[in-house]
Each structure stands twice: as C-alpha cells, then as structure tokens.
Amino acid sequence: MRALHRDTGIVLGHLDETRFFTVVVYSRETRRFRLTPVPCRRPAEGAADIEIRCGACGQELLLRARSAASTARVRRRLLVVALAGLAVAAAAVVAGSLVHLPLADPLGKLVLVVFLLALPVAGAAGWRWWKEDGLRLHAATGGADRVHWRMDAPVPVRAAP
C-alpha cells in the first residue's frame, strides 16, 4: 500500500515498440517502453486534473489526483466492502457447517450462491483497497491512447479516455 503524501508522482511509460514472436502453438508479445518519472502535488481537498507531458513525445496527458483525505475515504470504503464480503462468506460457511443444508433445498442453494458471490467481492475490494492511491492517468484528447501507460500501477494501466 502506497503512503498518501501530498507530494507524489507516477512513472509514465511511452510505448516504443511491440514485437511478436510466434511458433506453431506458442506466441509471445514483447513491449518496450521509455519511462519518465512525473512528480505531482495532490490538492488539499477534493480532486484536481493535473496536466503532464510525456517525456518521450511531449504529448499532453491528464493526471486526475485525489486529495489524501479523499483517497483515505475511498480506501476505508473499499476495506469495509472487503470485510463485509469476508463476513458474509464466513457466515455462509458457518451456517452450512452447523446446519445440514442439502443442495436440493432452496436454502442450501442460497447459502452456496451467497458464499460463491461473497468471495470474489471480498477479493476484488481487498485488492483495490491495497492498491488504491488516488491517481488516474487520462488522455487529454478524450480518445483512446494506446501509447501511454502508467507503469507504477499494480498492473500497467493504459491512459483512459
């Protein structure tokens, strides 16, 4: 989990080349990026769009930055959803183990469905809680941008329209 400092930054990647290597049943894609560290300052409250420039091509991009307090609120909300999902999944396991609930019963099916739905919700919310930093990269034109990526994200993320 990244600390929420007022002065922060991202690593912007500019896609230089993409190579494909294919053998009969195997295929590999290799991407090469030029990386640029981009410092930024979070707003004191709310959110702000910060104009940044790519160090490789000079194109203007937008970085939407949330304040540290706003990001902490989002993190708390995600943590509550993750813990609630875990509690519901645990309650379904306990209910299924204490009382014999055959799958032929509607209640048994309901407990199984609740358990199977609560786990992915808890996992996705927990992942987002851990990785949320309040910084989003956007293309300034509003169109799709397949060249600029945020490389310090948990998974490299393309600039959103």
FENQUI-V238603 format. One line per field, one symbol per residue. phi: phi as a letter, one per 40 degrees, with the letter a starting at -180 (. if undefined). burial: # if it has 24 or more other C-alpha atoms within 12 Angstrom, else .. A space follows every 50 residues. Layout:
# FENQUI-V238603
phi->???
burial->???
This chain:
# FENQUI-V238603
phi->.ccccccaabbcbbccabbbbbbebbbbbbbbbbbbcbcabcccagbacb cbbcccbgccbbbcbcccccccccccccccccccccccccccccccccbc bcccccccccccccccccccccccccccccbcbgbbcbcccgccbcbbbc cccdbdbcccc
burial->...#...########.................#..#.#.####.....## ####......########.###.##..##.###.##.##..##....... ..........##.##..##.##..##.#############....#.#### ###...###..
